[in-house]
Amino acid sequence: MPELRTYAKMRDKKATPEPFGATKRKPRKKAPRFVVQEHHATALHWDFRLERDGVLVSWAVPKGLPVEPAANHLAVHTEDHPLDYFDFEGDIPKGQYGGGKVMLWDQGTYEVEEWEDRKVKVVLHGRRVEGEYVLFQTNGKNWMIRRTDPPQDPAYVPMPERVVPMLASTGSELPPKQQDWAYEFKWDGVRAIVYVDGGRATAQSRNLLDITGSYPELAEMAKAMSSTRAVLDGELVVFDAKGRSDFGLLQQRMKLTGDAVKRVAKSYPVTYLIFDVLYLDGRDLTPLPYRERRAILDELDLNGASWQTPPSFPGEGDAVRQASIDRGFEGIMAKRLDCAYHPGKRVDHWRKVKNIRRQEMVVGGWTKGEGNREGHLGSLLVGYYDETGLRYAGHVGTGFNAKSLADMEKALKPLARKDSPFADKVPAAYAKKSTYVEPTLVAEVEFTEWTRDGKLRHPSFKGLRYDKAATEVVREETA
């Protein structure tokens, strides 16, 4: 085996706290030892070292030791280290070789089954790892490491390759027995299932697209989770100046990758809000009731610069809903405490309870319906007045029944005009197929919130208001 000259040449004794051995030591008579050190250098990895002939023969393993025999992990053969490195923990200064934090991850003894130039087979007896591993050379310094016996936990379950998110039903009322439910704020973002393995994260959208490259913030979360293997469910959001999730801001980040993400990330930083854990270190958690999954999630303490675990409030539906209204949030989520996670299914045991707002809106036009509404009214073009005139606020196509459709069509017919009554432009998709009317009718509209550009989100028609003049309709500001 080579001596430690290579190790010494790569380091400055005056600049690094790492131990230095001038020569290799005599082999110990006791069982040889192994150590695994978690190394937060330029890239997170685990240093796997075997005591052999008075030195620590070393490999850098980017994803850590595999826990199941089906997985081969890259192991890069590095310089031998002195035996004093067996207990080393500390911070290697930035700019020095291997700069970063080093922490002990596991220690123990091992038995040699094979030791050849291109293949090493050992049985590890550590505090965390117990089992048979083989290392084999593939190309120069690049080796692979594989576990060759079954996982040490007989109940071990492999991490799923994909999980289709569970979906919620929608309503406007809280469940009648609030004590049986937990309540969370509803966030306006992109649903994301995140897989964390070996300090790396991959993200999947609700429709199973890989969106990892659009959200590099997840990489820091994965590093902080170290060797924890988990599948998380949550929402990717961008917060506005008032601390509210804003889908309009998030759209500045969606579908961007590479340098394009870097250019906008500082202006539109993304936070991953984690509200469920579906898999953890060999355990499928989806059959567990929500209260147990939530307790496991809270124990993980996943909170950092770009990731958070928002609070959950069992039995406090009224208070949580009022808080969401006061803060101008879209609504809340109600989740039965005894509900398992049902991938890909929409269940009533998860409910989106929206904060419904009302606003009088001026009717400035209408579009023809399609499908079962063909030949009738499809949607209303509505707006409100400000100092510039009648401002376009969107279209309302839901909330009608047969009678209200007939009444509205009758009321609109004599008000037709050729030009738009709106001071600003109506989107081309609607302008081309719209019939404009004199802005005299006032409609009552329910909606969830105002968008950043002054449009109604999720509007629904509730009826005509004959007690208010159109010119009196202005936007009702909310917190």
C-alpha positions in Angstrom: 0.0 0.0 0.0 1.3 3.5 -0.7 2.4 5.6 2.2 0.8 8.9 3.2 3.0 11.3 1.1 0.1 11.9 -1.3 -2.2 12.8 1.6 0.4 15.3 3.0 1.1 16.9 -0.3 -2.6 17.7 -0.8 -2.9 19.6 2.5 -1.4 22.5 4.4 -0.7 21.6 8.0 -0.9 25.2 9.1 -4.3 25.8 7.4 -6.4 22.6 8.1 -7.3 20.9 11.4 -7.1 17.5 9.8 -4.7 15.0 11.4 -1.3 14.3 9.8 0.6 11.0 10.0 4.2 11.2 8.9 4.2 7.4 8.2 1.8 4.6 8.2 1.3 2.8 11.4 1.8 -0.9 12.1 -1.3 -2.9 11.6 -3.5 -3.4 14.8 -3.9 -6.9 16.1 -7.6 -6.3 16.9 -10.3 -6.5 14.2 -9.8 -3.8 11.5 -12.0 -0.8 11.7 -14.1 1.2 9.3 -15.5 4.7 9.4 -18.0 6.6 7.3 -17.7 10.4 7.5 -20.4 12.8 6.1 -18.5 15.5 4.2 -20.2 18.7 3.2 -17.7 19.8 0.7 -18.4 21.4 -2.8 -20.7 18.5 -3.2 -22.2 16.5 -0.3 -20.7 13.0 -0.1 -19.7 10.2 2.4 -16.1 9.2 2.9 -15.9 5.4 3.4 -12.6 4.3 4.9 -11.2 0.8 5.7 -8.3 0.3 8.0 -5.7 -1.7 6.1 -1.9 -2.1 6.5 -1.6 0.9 8.9 -3.6 3.4 6.8 -7.3 4.1 6.0 -8.0 3.1 2.4 -10.6 5.6 1.3 -13.5 6.1 -1.2 -15.7 9.1 -1.7 -19.3 7.9 -2.1 -21.6 10.7 -3.4 -24.9 9.0 -2.4 -23.7 7.1 0.7 -23.7 3.4 1.3 -26.7 1.7 -0.5 -29.2 0.1 1.8 -30.7 -2.4 -0.7 -28.8 -4.9 -2.9 -30.4 -3.6 -6.2 -28.5 -0.3 -6.0 -25.0 0.3 -7.2 -23.5 3.6 -5.9 -20.5 5.3 -7.3 -17.4 5.2 -5.1 -14.4 7.3 -6.1 -11.1 5.9 -4.8 -9.1 8.6 -3.1 -5.7 8.9 -1.3 -5.0 6.8 1.8 -5.6 8.7 5.1 -3.8 8.4 8.4 -5.4 6.2 11.1 -5.8 9.4 13.2 -8.5 10.4 10.7 -10.7 7.6 12.2 -12.2 10.0 14.8 -11.8 13.3 12.9 -14.7 15.7 12.9 -14.4 19.4 12.1 -14.4 22.2 9.5 -11.9 22.2 6.8 -11.4 25.9 5.8 -12.8 27.1 2.5 -10.1 27.1 -0.2 -8.3 24.1 1.3 -8.6 20.6 -0.3 -11.9 19.1 0.7 -13.1 22.4 2.3 -16.3 21.9 4.3 -17.7 20.3 7.4 -16.8 16.7 8.3 -19.0 14.7 10.7 -18.8 11.1 11.9 -21.7 9.1 10.4 -20.8 5.6 11.4 -17.9 3.6 12.9 -17.2 0.0 13.6 -15.2 -3.1 12.7 -15.3 -5.3 9.6 -14.3 -8.7 8.3 -12.5 -9.2 5.0 -14.0 -11.7 2.6 -12.0 -10.7 -0.5 -9.3 -8.1 -1.0 -7.9 -7.8 -4.5 -6.5 -4.9 -6.6 -9.9 -4.4 -8.3 -12.3 -5.9 -5.8 -12.9 -5.6 -2.1 -15.6 -7.6 -0.2 -16.2 -6.9 3.5 -18.8 -7.4 6.2 -19.4 -4.3 8.2 -20.4 -4.2 11.9 -21.2 -0.6 12.7 -23.6 1.4 14.9 -25.7 2.2 11.9 -24.6 -0.2 9.2 -24.6 -4.0 9.5 -24.1 -6.1 6.4 -22.0 -7.3 3.5 -20.7 -4.9 0.8 -18.6 -5.3 -2.3 -16.5 -2.6 -4.0 -15.3 -3.2 -7.5 -13.3 -1.0 -9.9 -15.0 0.1 -13.1 -12.7 2.8 -14.6 -9.5 4.2 -13.0 -10.5 5.9 -9.7 -14.2 5.1 -10.3 -15.4 2.1 -8.4 -18.9 1.0 -7.4 -20.2 -0.1 -4.0 -23.1 -2.5 -3.6 -24.8 -4.2 -0.7 -24.8 -8.0 -1.4 -27.1 -9.2 1.4 -30.7 -8.2 2.1 -31.5 -4.9 3.9 -30.8 -5.2 7.6 -34.4 -4.2 8.5 -36.6 -7.2 7.5 -39.6 -4.8 7.1 -37.6 -2.5 4.7 -39.7 -1.2 1.7 -37.9 0.3 -1.3 -38.5 4.0 -2.0 -41.2 4.4 -4.7 -40.1 5.7 -8.0 -43.2 7.9 -8.3 -46.2 8.8 -6.1 -49.4 10.4 -7.7 -50.5 13.1 -5.2 -53.7 12.6 -3.2 -56.3 15.2 -4.1 -58.9 17.1 -2.0 -62.6 17.8 -2.5 -63.8 21.4 -2.5 -66.3 23.2 -0.4 -67.1 26.4 1.4 -68.1 25.0 4.8 -66.0 23.6 7.6 -66.7 19.9 8.7 -69.4 19.6 11.3 -67.2 17.8 13.9 -64.1 20.0 13.9 -62.4 18.0 16.6 -61.9 15.1 14.1 -59.9 17.2 11.7 -56.7 19.2 11.4 -56.5 22.5 9.6 -53.8 24.2 7.6 -53.6 27.3 5.4 -54.1 26.7 1.7 -51.1 27.8 -0.4 -51.4 29.2 -3.9 -48.5 27.5 -5.7 -47.4 24.3 -7.5 -48.0 20.9 -5.9 -44.8 18.9 -5.8 -43.8 15.4 -4.6 -40.1 15.6 -3.7 -37.9 12.5 -3.4 -34.8 12.9 -1.2 -32.1 10.2 -1.5 -28.4 10.5 -0.7 -28.5 14.2 -0.1 -30.1 14.8 -3.5 -33.6 15.9 -4.4 -35.8 15.3 -7.4 -39.2 16.9 -7.8 -42.3 15.8 -9.6 -45.4 17.8 -10.5 -49.0 16.8 -10.0 -49.1 15.5 -13.5 -45.8 13.5 -12.9 -43.5 15.8 -14.9 -39.9 16.2 -13.6 -39.6 19.8 -12.4 -36.3 19.5 -10.5 -34.4 21.8 -12.8 -36.8 24.7 -12.2 -36.4 24.7 -8.5 -32.7 24.5 -7.4 -33.7 25.6 -3.9 -34.6 22.0 -3.2 -30.9 21.0 -3.4 -30.1 22.8 -0.2 -33.0 21.1 1.6 -31.7 17.7 0.5 -28.2 18.4 1.7 -29.6 19.5 5.1 -31.5 16.1 5.3 -28.2 14.3 4.9 -28.7 10.5 4.5 -32.4 10.6 5.3 -34.4 9.0 2.5 -37.9 10.4 2.2 -40.8 11.2 -0.1 -42.4 14.5 0.8 -45.6 16.2 -0.4 -46.0 20.0 -0.4 -46.4 23.2 -2.4 -43.8 25.3 -4.1 -44.6 29.0 -3.6 -43.3 32.5 -4.0 -44.3 34.9 -1.2 -45.4 38.5 -1.8 -44.4 41.5 0.4 -47.2 40.7 2.8 -46.2 37.0 3.3 -48.9 35.6 1.1 -48.3 32.9 -1.5 -48.7 34.5 -5.0 -49.2 32.3 -8.0 -48.6 35.2 -10.3 -45.1 35.6 -8.9 -44.4 31.9 -9.1 -45.3 31.9 -12.8 -42.0 33.9 -13.3 -40.2 30.7 -12.3 -42.2 28.0 -13.9 -40.6 26.0 -16.8 -37.3 27.8 -16.4 -34.1 25.9 -16.1 -30.3 26.4 -16.0 -29.1 30.0 -16.4 -32.6 31.3 -16.9 -33.5 30.2 -13.3 -30.4 31.8 -11.9 -31.3 35.1 -13.5 -34.7 35.3 -11.8 -34.2 33.3 -8.6 -33.1 36.2 -6.4 -36.1 38.3 -7.5 -38.6 35.4 -7.2 -37.2 33.0 -4.5 -39.2 29.8 -4.1 -40.1 28.1 -0.8 -41.1 24.5 -0.5 -43.9 24.2 2.0 -44.1 20.6 3.3 -47.3 19.3 4.6 -46.9 15.5 4.4 -44.3 12.7 4.5 -45.2 9.6 2.5 -42.0 7.5 2.9 -39.1 7.6 5.3 -36.0 5.4 5.6 -37.5 2.2 4.4 -41.1 2.7 5.7 -44.2 3.3 3.6 -46.1 5.8 5.6 -49.2 6.2 3.3 -51.3 3.6 5.3 -50.8 5.6 8.5 -53.5 8.0 9.7 -52.7 11.7 9.0 -52.1 12.4 12.7 -49.2 9.9 12.8 -47.7 11.1 9.5 -47.9 14.7 10.7 -46.1 13.8 14.0 -43.4 12.1 12.0 -43.1 15.1 9.7 -42.8 17.5 12.7 -40.0 15.3 14.2 -38.0 15.8 11.0 -38.0 19.5 11.7 -37.8 20.4 8.0 -37.3 24.2 8.2 -34.6 26.2 6.4 -33.8 29.1 4.1 -36.1 27.8 1.3 -38.2 25.1 2.9 -40.6 25.1 5.8 -43.1 22.9 7.5 -46.1 25.1 8.1 -48.2 24.5 11.2 -51.2 22.2 11.4 -54.0 22.9 13.9 -56.1 20.0 15.1 -59.7 20.9 16.0 -59.3 24.7 15.4 -61.1 25.2 12.1 -62.9 28.4 13.0 -59.8 30.1 14.2 -57.6 29.0 11.3 -60.2 30.0 8.8 -60.6 33.5 10.4 -56.8 33.9 10.4 -56.7 33.0 6.7 -59.4 35.6 5.9 -57.6 38.2 8.0 -54.4 37.6 6.1 -56.0 37.6 2.7 -55.4 33.9 2.0 -57.3 31.8 -0.5 -58.7 29.4 2.1 -57.7 26.5 4.3 -57.3 22.7 4.1 -59.2 20.4 6.4 -57.8 16.9 6.8 -59.3 14.1 8.9 -56.9 13.0 11.6 -57.6 9.3 10.9 -57.2 9.5 7.1 -54.6 7.5 5.3 -52.9 8.8 2.2 -54.6 7.6 -1.0 -52.2 8.3 -3.9 -54.0 9.5 -7.0 -57.5 9.7 -5.5 -59.7 12.6 -4.7 -61.2 12.0 -1.3 -63.6 13.9 0.9 -61.4 13.4 3.9 -59.2 16.2 2.5 -61.2 19.3 1.8 -60.3 22.7 0.4 -62.4 25.2 2.2 -62.3 28.4 0.2 -62.7 31.9 1.6 -65.5 33.2 -0.7 -65.6 36.9 -1.2 -68.4 38.9 -2.9 -68.1 42.0 -5.1 -70.6 43.9 -7.3 -69.3 43.9 -10.9 -70.4 45.9 -14.0 -71.4 43.7 -17.0 -69.7 45.0 -20.1 -70.2 42.2 -22.5 -70.8 38.5 -23.0 -69.6 35.5 -25.0 -71.5 32.6 -26.6 -71.6 29.2 -24.8 -70.2 25.9 -26.1 -71.2 22.3 -25.5 -74.4 22.1 -23.5 -74.6 25.9 -23.4 -74.3 26.2 -27.2 -76.7 28.9 -28.5 -76.9 30.5 -25.1 -74.8 32.7 -22.8 -71.4 31.4 -22.1 -69.8 33.9 -19.8 -70.1 37.6 -18.8 -67.3 40.1 -19.2 -67.2 42.2 -16.0 -65.4 45.1 -14.6 -65.3 48.0 -12.0 -64.7 51.7 -12.2 -61.6 53.6 -11.2 -60.2 57.0 -12.3 -59.4 55.7 -15.8 -62.9 54.3 -16.5 -64.4 50.8 -16.5 -61.6 48.4 -15.9 -61.8 44.8 -17.2 -61.7 42.3 -14.3 -62.3 39.0 -16.1 -65.1 36.7 -17.2 -67.7 34.8 -15.2 -69.0 31.6 -16.7 -70.2 29.6 -13.7 -73.0 29.9 -11.2 -75.9 30.1 -13.7 -79.0 27.9 -13.7 -81.6 27.7 -16.5 -83.7 30.6 -15.2 -80.8 32.9 -14.5 -79.4 32.3 -18.0 -82.7 33.1 -19.6 -83.2 36.2 -17.5 -79.6 37.4 -18.2 -80.0 36.8 -22.0 -83.2 38.8 -22.0 -81.6 41.7 -20.0 -78.5 41.8 -22.3 -80.2 41.8 -25.7 -81.4 45.4 -25.8 -78.0 46.7 -24.4 -75.8 45.5 -27.4 -73.2 48.0 -28.7 -70.4 47.8 -31.3 -67.4 48.9 -29.3 -66.0 47.8 -25.9 -67.0 49.8 -22.9 -63.8 48.9 -21.1 -61.0 51.5 -20.7 -58.4 48.8 -21.0 -58.0 45.9 -23.5 -60.0 42.7 -23.2 -57.7 39.7 -23.9 -57.8 38.8 -27.6 -59.2 35.3 -26.9 -62.4 36.9 -25.6 -62.5 40.2 -27.6 -62.9 38.3 -30.8 -66.0 36.4 -29.7 -67.6 38.9 -27.4 -70.8 40.9 -27.8 -70.4 44.2 -25.9 -73.2 45.9 -24.0 -73.9 49.2 -22.4 -72.4 49.0 -18.9 -75.6 49.4 -16.9 -76.2 46.0 -15.4 -74.6 45.1 -12.0 -73.9 41.5 -11.1 -73.1 40.0 -7.7 -70.1 37.8 -8.0 -68.4 35.4 -5.6 -64.7 34.8 -6.0 -61.6 33.6 -4.0 -59.2 36.5 -4.4 -57.9 39.3 -6.6 -54.9 38.5 -8.8 -52.0 40.9 -9.0 -53.2 42.4 -12.3 -56.7 43.2 -10.9 -58.6 40.1 -12.1 -61.1 37.9 -10.3 -59.9 34.5 -9.4 -62.5 31.6 -9.5 -65.6 34.0 -10.0 -69.1 32.6 -9.8 -72.3 34.5 -10.7 -74.8 34.9 -7.9 -77.4 37.2 -9.4 -78.2 40.7 -10.7 -78.2 43.7 -8.4 -80.9 46.3 -9.2 -80.3 48.4 -6.1 -77.0 49.8 -7.2 -76.0 52.0 -10.1 -73.2 50.7 -12.3 -71.2 53.9 -11.9 -71.0 53.3 -8.2 -69.2 49.9 -8.6 -65.5 50.2 -7.5 -63.1 47.5 -6.5 -63.4 46.5 -2.8 -59.9 46.3 -1.4 -59.2 43.4 1.0 -56.3 42.7 3.3 
